[in-house]
């Protein structure tokens, strides 16, 4: 385990606010990565996807980089433009 991972684990055990903030931020980061990967797997650049959605490239970039403020309907449009289906699951 790296020094960074050890630090994160220690902070998560001793600081509930850090833990909540870390988990929330990590989930947003992870979703952004998933969206970027799906776009790349579809063989589209951000610019090509933006044209397909009638958005500007900055909107696609911002969506992939800052997912926490994005609505479900926007995510659904993004995913459908890639020929995929958005599934929200609670476990």
Buried (B, 14 or more C-beta within 10 A) or exposed (E): EEEEEEEBEEBBEEEEEBBEEBEEEEEBBEBBEEBBEBBEEBEBEBEBBBBBBEBEBEBBBBBBEEBEEBEEEBBBBBBEBBEBEEEEEEE
